[in-house]
Amino acid sequence: MSVKLTEEMLKAFPDARGHFGDFGGRFVSETLMDSL
């Protein structure tokens, strides 16, 4: 069985710097959103 990773699938995970997607957003847990 072979798994083909697409660019769209890879964007679901952060890159080496912890950034997500084309615009470099970062994951913030739901519990911290009110503080921001």
mmCIF file of the N, C-alpha and C atoms, coordinates in Angstrom:
data_MODEL
# 
_entry.id   MODEL 
# 
loop_
_atom_site.group_PDB 
_atom_site.id 
_atom_site.type_symbol 
_atom_site.label_atom_id 
_atom_site.label_alt_id 
_atom_site.label_comp_id 
_atom_site.label_asym_id 
_atom_site.label_entity_id 
_atom_site.label_seq_id 
_atom_site.pdbx_PDB_ins_code 
_atom_site.Cartn_x 
_atom_site.Cartn_y 
_atom_site.Cartn_z 
_atom_site.occupancy 
_atom_site.B_iso_or_equiv 
_atom_site.pdbx_formal_charge 
_atom_site.auth_seq_id 
_atom_site.auth_comp_id 
_atom_site.auth_asym_id 
_atom_site.auth_atom_id 
_atom_site.pdbx_PDB_model_num 
ATOM 1   N N  . MET A 1 1  ? 0.848   -1.176 0.000  1.00 0.00 ? 1  MET A N  1 
ATOM 2   C CA . MET A 1 1  ? 0.000   0.000  0.000  1.00 0.00 ? 1  MET A CA 1 
ATOM 3   C C  . MET A 1 1  ? 0.894   1.240  0.000  1.00 0.00 ? 1  MET A C  1 
ATOM 4   N N  . SER A 1 2  ? 0.531   2.190  -0.807 1.00 0.00 ? 2  SER A N  1 
ATOM 5   C CA . SER A 1 2  ? 1.305   3.423  -0.935 1.00 0.00 ? 2  SER A CA 1 
ATOM 6   C C  . SER A 1 2  ? 0.435   4.612  -0.546 1.00 0.00 ? 2  SER A C  1 
ATOM 7   N N  . VAL A 1 3  ? 1.020   5.528  0.178  1.00 0.00 ? 3  VAL A N  1 
ATOM 8   C CA . VAL A 1 3  ? 0.296   6.738  0.576  1.00 0.00 ? 3  VAL A CA 1 
ATOM 9   C C  . VAL A 1 3  ? 0.902   7.913  -0.171 1.00 0.00 ? 3  VAL A C  1 
ATOM 10  N N  . LYS A 1 4  ? 0.053   8.639  -0.883 1.00 0.00 ? 4  LYS A N  1 
ATOM 11  C CA . LYS A 1 4  ? 0.513   9.793  -1.643 1.00 0.00 ? 4  LYS A CA 1 
ATOM 12  C C  . LYS A 1 4  ? 0.137   11.055 -0.871 1.00 0.00 ? 4  LYS A C  1 
ATOM 13  N N  . LEU A 1 5  ? 1.143   11.803 -0.443 1.00 0.00 ? 5  LEU A N  1 
ATOM 14  C CA . LEU A 1 5  ? 0.892   13.048 0.278  1.00 0.00 ? 5  LEU A CA 1 
ATOM 15  C C  . LEU A 1 5  ? 0.730   14.186 -0.717 1.00 0.00 ? 5  LEU A C  1 
ATOM 16  N N  . THR A 1 6  ? -0.356  14.883 -0.599 1.00 0.00 ? 6  THR A N  1 
ATOM 17  C CA . THR A 1 6  ? -0.581  16.027 -1.473 1.00 0.00 ? 6  THR A CA 1 
ATOM 18  C C  . THR A 1 6  ? -0.212  17.302 -0.731 1.00 0.00 ? 6  THR A C  1 
ATOM 19  N N  . GLU A 1 7  ? -0.046  18.365 -1.472 1.00 0.00 ? 7  GLU A N  1 
ATOM 20  C CA . GLU A 1 7  ? 0.283   19.655 -0.859 1.00 0.00 ? 7  GLU A CA 1 
ATOM 21  C C  . GLU A 1 7  ? -0.809  20.069 0.123  1.00 0.00 ? 7  GLU A C  1 
ATOM 22  N N  . GLU A 1 8  ? -2.051  19.802 -0.225 1.00 0.00 ? 8  GLU A N  1 
ATOM 23  C CA . GLU A 1 8  ? -3.169  20.154 0.650  1.00 0.00 ? 8  GLU A CA 1 
ATOM 24  C C  . GLU A 1 8  ? -3.096  19.385 1.972  1.00 0.00 ? 8  GLU A C  1 
ATOM 25  N N  . MET A 1 9  ? -2.717  18.123 1.909  1.00 0.00 ? 9  MET A N  1 
ATOM 26  C CA . MET A 1 9  ? -2.591  17.318 3.122  1.00 0.00 ? 9  MET A CA 1 
ATOM 27  C C  . MET A 1 9  ? -1.452  17.833 3.996  1.00 0.00 ? 9  MET A C  1 
ATOM 28  N N  . LEU A 1 10 ? -0.367  18.235 3.378  1.00 0.00 ? 10 LEU A N  1 
ATOM 29  C CA . LEU A 1 10 ? 0.781   18.713 4.138  1.00 0.00 ? 10 LEU A CA 1 
ATOM 30  C C  . LEU A 1 10 ? 0.495   20.036 4.843  1.00 0.00 ? 10 LEU A C  1 
ATOM 31  N N  . LYS A 1 11 ? -0.405  20.833 4.294  1.00 0.00 ? 11 LYS A N  1 
ATOM 32  C CA . LYS A 1 11 ? -0.750  22.118 4.907  1.00 0.00 ? 11 LYS A CA 1 
ATOM 33  C C  . LYS A 1 11 ? -1.539  21.937 6.203  1.00 0.00 ? 11 LYS A C  1 
ATOM 34  N N  . ALA A 1 12 ? -2.033  20.737 6.450  1.00 0.00 ? 12 ALA A N  1 
ATOM 35  C CA . ALA A 1 12 ? -2.776  20.469 7.677  1.00 0.00 ? 12 ALA A CA 1 
ATOM 36  C C  . ALA A 1 12 ? -1.850  20.368 8.882  1.00 0.00 ? 12 ALA A C  1 
ATOM 37  N N  . PHE A 1 13 ? -0.548  20.260 8.623  1.00 0.00 ? 13 PHE A N  1 
ATOM 38  C CA . PHE A 1 13 ? 0.444   20.139 9.686  1.00 0.00 ? 13 PHE A CA 1 
ATOM 39  C C  . PHE A 1 13 ? 1.384   21.335 9.644  1.00 0.00 ? 13 PHE A C  1 
ATOM 40  N N  . PRO A 1 14 ? 1.934   21.720 10.773 1.00 0.00 ? 14 PRO A N  1 
ATOM 41  C CA . PRO A 1 14 ? 2.866   22.861 10.773 1.00 0.00 ? 14 PRO A CA 1 
ATOM 42  C C  . PRO A 1 14 ? 4.183   22.511 10.106 1.00 0.00 ? 14 PRO A C  1 
ATOM 43  N N  . ASP A 1 15 ? 4.851   23.526 9.560  1.00 0.00 ? 15 ASP A N  1 
ATOM 44  C CA . ASP A 1 15 ? 6.176   23.312 8.981  1.00 0.00 ? 15 ASP A CA 1 
ATOM 45  C C  . ASP A 1 15 ? 7.216   23.303 10.104 1.00 0.00 ? 15 ASP A C  1 
ATOM 46  N N  . ALA A 1 16 ? 8.476   23.335 9.767  1.00 0.00 ? 16 ALA A N  1 
ATOM 47  C CA . ALA A 1 16 ? 9.556   23.248 10.754 1.00 0.00 ? 16 ALA A CA 1 
ATOM 48  C C  . ALA A 1 16 ? 9.536   24.407 11.753 1.00 0.00 ? 16 ALA A C  1 
ATOM 49  N N  . ARG A 1 17 ? 8.966   25.549 11.359 1.00 0.00 ? 17 ARG A N  1 
ATOM 50  C CA . ARG A 1 17 ? 8.904   26.718 12.250 1.00 0.00 ? 17 ARG A CA 1 
ATOM 51  C C  . ARG A 1 17 ? 7.595   26.796 13.029 1.00 0.00 ? 17 ARG A C  1 
ATOM 52  N N  . GLY A 1 18 ? 6.732   25.800 12.851 1.00 0.00 ? 18 GLY A N  1 
ATOM 53  C CA . GLY A 1 18 ? 5.458   25.784 13.565 1.00 0.00 ? 18 GLY A CA 1 
ATOM 54  C C  . GLY A 1 18 ? 4.349   26.543 12.870 1.00 0.00 ? 18 GLY A C  1 
ATOM 55  N N  . HIS A 1 19 ? 4.547   26.929 11.610 1.00 0.00 ? 19 HIS A N  1 
ATOM 56  C CA . HIS A 1 19 ? 3.552   27.698 10.864 1.00 0.00 ? 19 HIS A CA 1 
ATOM 57  C C  . HIS A 1 19 ? 2.649   26.775 10.060 1.00 0.00 ? 19 HIS A C  1 
ATOM 58  N N  . PHE A 1 20 ? 1.398   27.170 9.925  1.00 0.00 ? 20 PHE A N  1 
ATOM 59  C CA . PHE A 1 20 ? 0.417   26.428 9.145  1.00 0.00 ? 20 PHE A CA 1 
ATOM 60  C C  . PHE A 1 20 ? 0.073   27.189 7.877  1.00 0.00 ? 20 PHE A C  1 
ATOM 61  N N  . GLY A 1 21 ? -0.074  26.496 6.777  1.00 0.00 ? 21 GLY A N  1 
ATOM 62  C CA . GLY A 1 21 ? -0.598  27.066 5.547  1.00 0.00 ? 21 GLY A CA 1 
ATOM 63  C C  . GLY A 1 21 ? 0.268   28.116 4.874  1.00 0.00 ? 21 GLY A C  1 
ATOM 64  N N  . ASP A 1 22 ? -0.304  28.734 3.852  1.00 0.00 ? 22 ASP A N  1 
ATOM 65  C CA . ASP A 1 22 ? 0.402   29.720 3.030  1.00 0.00 ? 22 ASP A CA 1 
ATOM 66  C C  . ASP A 1 22 ? 0.709   31.005 3.783  1.00 0.00 ? 22 ASP A C  1 
ATOM 67  N N  . PHE A 1 23 ? -0.093  31.344 4.771  1.00 0.00 ? 23 PHE A N  1 
ATOM 68  C CA . PHE A 1 23 ? 0.042   32.637 5.428  1.00 0.00 ? 23 PHE A CA 1 
ATOM 69  C C  . PHE A 1 23 ? 0.735   32.560 6.780  1.00 0.00 ? 23 PHE A C  1 
ATOM 70  N N  . GLY A 1 24 ? 1.194   31.387 7.142  1.00 0.00 ? 24 GLY A N  1 
ATOM 71  C CA . GLY A 1 24 ? 1.999   31.242 8.351  1.00 0.00 ? 24 GLY A CA 1 
ATOM 72  C C  . GLY A 1 24 ? 1.250   31.343 9.658  1.00 0.00 ? 24 GLY A C  1 
ATOM 73  N N  . GLY A 1 25 ? -0.048  31.051 9.644  1.00 0.00 ? 25 GLY A N  1 
ATOM 74  C CA . GLY A 1 25 ? -0.793  31.083 10.895 1.00 0.00 ? 25 GLY A CA 1 
ATOM 75  C C  . GLY A 1 25 ? -0.257  30.051 11.875 1.00 0.00 ? 25 GLY A C  1 
ATOM 76  N N  . ARG A 1 26 ? -0.480  30.296 13.134 1.00 0.00 ? 26 ARG A N  1 
ATOM 77  C CA . ARG A 1 26 ? -0.043  29.356 14.167 1.00 0.00 ? 26 ARG A CA 1 
ATOM 78  C C  . ARG A 1 26 ? -1.264  28.809 14.887 1.00 0.00 ? 26 ARG A C  1 
ATOM 79  N N  . PHE A 1 27 ? -1.117  27.596 15.379 1.00 0.00 ? 27 PHE A N  1 
ATOM 80  C CA . PHE A 1 27 ? -2.202  26.975 16.129 1.00 0.00 ? 27 PHE A CA 1 
ATOM 81  C C  . PHE A 1 27 ? -2.306  27.617 17.504 1.00 0.00 ? 27 PHE A C  1 
ATOM 82  N N  . VAL A 1 28 ? -3.519  27.989 17.880 1.00 0.00 ? 28 VAL A N  1 
ATOM 83  C CA . VAL A 1 28 ? -3.790  28.500 19.223 1.00 0.00 ? 28 VAL A CA 1 
ATOM 84  C C  . VAL A 1 28 ? -4.954  27.684 19.764 1.00 0.00 ? 28 VAL A C  1 
ATOM 85  N N  . SER A 1 29 ? -4.750  27.077 20.920 1.00 0.00 ? 29 SER A N  1 
ATOM 86  C CA . SER A 1 29 ? -5.820  26.239 21.462 1.00 0.00 ? 29 SER A CA 1 
ATOM 87  C C  . SER A 1 29 ? -7.045  27.089 21.789 1.00 0.00 ? 29 SER A C  1 
ATOM 88  N N  . GLU A 1 30 ? -8.182  26.446 21.773 1.00 0.00 ? 30 GLU A N  1 
ATOM 89  C CA . GLU A 1 30 ? -9.450  27.137 21.988 1.00 0.00 ? 30 GLU A CA 1 
ATOM 90  C C  . GLU A 1 30 ? -9.497  27.833 23.347 1.00 0.00 ? 30 GLU A C  1 
ATOM 91  N N  . THR A 1 31 ? -8.838  27.268 24.342 1.00 0.00 ? 31 THR A N  1 
ATOM 92  C CA . THR A 1 31 ? -8.870  27.856 25.682 1.00 0.00 ? 31 THR A CA 1 
ATOM 93  C C  . THR A 1 31 ? -8.088  29.158 25.764 1.00 0.00 ? 31 THR A C  1 
ATOM 94  N N  . LEU A 1 32 ? -7.185  29.417 24.832 1.00 0.00 ? 32 LEU A N  1 
ATOM 95  C CA . LEU A 1 32 ? -6.400  30.648 24.841 1.00 0.00 ? 32 LEU A CA 1 
ATOM 96  C C  . LEU A 1 32 ? -6.997  31.759 23.987 1.00 0.00 ? 32 LEU A C  1 
ATOM 97  N N  . MET A 1 33 ? -7.985  31.453 23.169 1.00 0.00 ? 33 MET A N  1 
ATOM 98  C CA . MET A 1 33 ? -8.540  32.435 22.239 1.00 0.00 ? 33 MET A CA 1 
ATOM 99  C C  . MET A 1 33 ? -9.094  33.671 22.953 1.00 0.00 ? 33 MET A C  1 
ATOM 100 N N  . ASP A 1 34 ? -9.747  33.521 24.090 1.00 0.00 ? 34 ASP A N  1 
ATOM 101 C CA . ASP A 1 34 ? -10.288 34.681 24.816 1.00 0.00 ? 34 ASP A CA 1 
ATOM 102 C C  . ASP A 1 34 ? -9.183  35.624 25.270 1.00 0.00 ? 34 ASP A C  1 
ATOM 103 N N  . SER A 1 35 ? -8.034  35.081 25.598 1.00 0.00 ? 35 SER A N  1 
ATOM 104 C CA . SER A 1 35 ? -6.908  35.906 26.056 1.00 0.00 ? 35 SER A CA 1 
ATOM 105 C C  . SER A 1 35 ? -6.300  36.734 24.936 1.00 0.00 ? 35 SER A C  1 
ATOM 106 N N  . LEU A 1 36 ? -6.425  36.253 23.721 1.00 0.00 ? 36 LEU A N  1 
ATOM 107 C CA . LEU A 1 36 ? -5.858  36.977 22.589 1.00 0.00 ? 36 LEU A CA 1 
ATOM 108 C C  . LEU A 1 36 ? -6.793  38.078 22.160 1.00 0.00 ? 36 LEU A C  1 
# 
